Amino acid sequence: MEPNRFMVRCAVHLFLVNDGKILVEKRKNRDYGNHQLDVIASHIKENETVIDAIIRTAKEEVNITIQKEDLKIIQVMQQKSDPYEYINYFFLTDTYSGELKNNDVDYCESIEWVDFQYPIENMMAYINFAIKNYQENPDNIFTFYGW
């Protein structure tokens, strides 16, 4: 009989950048981070790779198509947050096709381009941490948050 094993949640995040700006979403109707800024992000679904998850999420949330060869993994973060622990995968791209549009109107109040410079006001704290790490230590792709 298998022992009861600890489980973590996994999520993907996209730093979609353009001309010194990053695309952010203002969250609404959420239990966590309500009314704060976030980047394009989602949980990974069963039988889905992290690459497939971020490509799906970009299409679902903001109506754009991203090719896997245009994605760069910039950070893997182990996050401790009550009541769950997460493994977060952060990707960066400046290449996409399609017209940006807020497709997630039930959970996203708006999308906008803001300066891609730490700190971003009203950004979720762990996302700001990831931005800071990427900008100050781009070779350090493994990070820990909340420990």
C-alpha positions as CSV (number, residue, x, y, z in Angstrom):
1,M,0.0,0.0,0.0
2,E,1.3,3.4,-1.0
3,P,2.0,5.8,1.9
4,N,0.0,9.1,2.0
5,R,2.4,11.4,0.1
6,F,2.8,15.1,0.3
7,M,1.6,16.9,-2.8
8,V,2.5,20.3,-4.2
9,R,0.6,22.5,-6.6
10,C,2.3,23.6,-9.8
11,A,1.7,26.8,-11.7
12,V,3.0,28.6,-14.8
13,H,3.6,32.4,-15.2
14,L,4.5,34.5,-18.2
15,F,6.5,37.6,-18.3
16,L,5.2,39.0,-21.6
17,V,7.5,41.9,-22.3
18,N,7.6,44.6,-25.0
19,D,9.7,47.7,-25.2
20,G,10.6,47.8,-21.5
21,K,7.0,47.0,-20.4
22,I,5.4,43.8,-19.0
23,L,1.8,42.8,-19.4
24,V,-0.1,42.6,-16.1
25,E,-3.6,41.6,-15.2
26,K,-5.7,43.1,-12.3
27,R,-7.3,40.2,-10.5
28,K,-11.0,40.2,-9.4
29,N,-13.4,37.7,-7.8
30,R,-10.4,35.7,-6.3
31,D,-9.8,34.3,-2.9
32,Y,-6.1,35.1,-3.2
33,G,-4.6,38.3,-4.4
34,N,-7.9,39.9,-5.1
35,H,-7.6,43.4,-6.7
36,Q,-3.8,42.9,-7.0
37,L,-1.7,42.8,-10.2
38,D,-0.5,39.5,-11.6
39,V,1.1,38.3,-14.8
40,I,-0.5,35.7,-17.1
41,A,-0.6,32.6,-15.0
42,S,-2.5,29.4,-14.4
43,H,-2.3,26.0,-12.6
44,I,-1.0,23.1,-14.6
45,K,-3.7,20.7,-15.6
46,E,-3.4,16.9,-15.3
47,N,-1.4,15.4,-18.2
48,E,-0.2,18.8,-19.3
49,T,3.5,19.9,-19.7
50,V,4.5,23.3,-18.3
51,I,5.1,24.4,-21.9
52,D,1.6,23.4,-23.0
53,A,0.2,25.0,-19.9
54,I,1.7,28.4,-20.5
55,I,0.8,28.3,-24.2
56,R,-2.8,27.4,-23.3
57,T,-3.0,30.0,-20.6
58,A,-1.8,32.8,-22.9
59,K,-4.5,31.9,-25.4
60,E,-7.3,31.5,-22.7
61,E,-6.5,34.7,-20.8
62,V,-5.3,37.2,-23.3
63,N,-6.1,35.8,-26.7
64,I,-2.5,35.4,-28.0
65,T,-0.6,32.5,-29.5
66,I,2.9,31.7,-28.4
67,Q,5.3,29.2,-30.0
68,K,7.3,27.0,-27.6
69,E,10.6,28.0,-29.3
70,D,9.9,31.6,-28.3
71,L,9.6,30.8,-24.6
72,K,12.6,31.1,-22.2
73,I,12.4,29.5,-18.7
74,I,13.8,32.2,-16.4
75,Q,12.9,30.9,-12.9
76,V,11.6,27.9,-11.0
77,M,10.3,28.9,-7.6
78,Q,9.5,26.7,-4.6
79,Q,6.9,28.7,-2.7
80,K,5.5,28.1,0.7
81,S,2.2,29.7,1.2
82,D,-0.6,28.8,3.6
83,P,-2.3,26.3,3.1
84,Y,-0.4,25.0,0.0
85,E,3.1,24.8,-1.3
86,Y,3.8,25.5,-5.0
87,I,6.4,25.0,-7.7
88,N,6.1,28.0,-10.0
89,Y,7.6,28.1,-13.4
90,F,8.3,31.5,-14.9
91,F,8.7,32.0,-18.6
92,L,9.7,35.1,-20.6
93,T,8.9,36.0,-24.2
94,D,8.5,39.1,-26.3
95,T,7.1,37.2,-29.3
96,Y,3.5,36.4,-29.9
97,S,0.7,36.6,-32.5
98,G,-2.8,37.7,-32.1
99,E,-4.5,40.8,-30.7
100,L,-4.3,41.2,-26.9
101,K,-7.7,41.0,-25.3
102,N,-9.0,40.3,-21.8
103,N,-10.7,36.9,-22.3
104,D,-10.9,36.2,-18.5
105,V,-13.5,38.9,-17.6
106,D,-14.9,36.9,-14.7
107,Y,-11.5,36.9,-12.9
108,C,-9.6,39.8,-14.5
109,E,-10.7,43.4,-14.2
110,S,-8.2,44.7,-16.8
111,I,-4.9,44.1,-18.6
112,E,-2.3,46.7,-19.2
113,W,1.4,47.3,-20.0
114,V,3.5,48.7,-17.1
115,D,7.2,49.4,-16.7
116,F,9.1,46.2,-16.2
117,Q,11.0,47.4,-13.3
118,Y,11.0,46.1,-9.7
119,P,9.0,46.8,-7.7
120,I,5.7,47.0,-9.5
121,E,3.1,48.7,-7.3
122,N,0.2,46.5,-6.2
123,M,1.9,43.4,-7.7
124,M,1.4,40.2,-5.9
125,A,4.4,39.8,-3.5
126,Y,5.8,36.6,-4.9
127,I,5.6,37.9,-8.5
128,N,7.5,41.0,-7.5
129,F,10.1,38.7,-5.8
130,A,10.4,36.8,-9.1
131,I,10.8,40.0,-11.0
132,K,13.5,41.3,-8.6
133,N,15.4,38.0,-8.9
134,Y,15.2,37.9,-12.7
135,Q,16.5,41.5,-12.9
136,E,19.2,41.3,-10.3
137,N,20.3,37.7,-10.6
138,P,19.3,36.4,-14.1
139,D,21.5,33.3,-13.8
140,N,19.9,32.2,-10.6
141,I,16.9,30.4,-11.9
142,F,16.1,28.4,-8.7
143,T,14.4,30.5,-6.0
144,F,12.6,30.0,-2.7
145,Y,9.8,32.2,-1.5
146,G,8.0,32.1,1.9
147,W,10.5,29.9,3.7
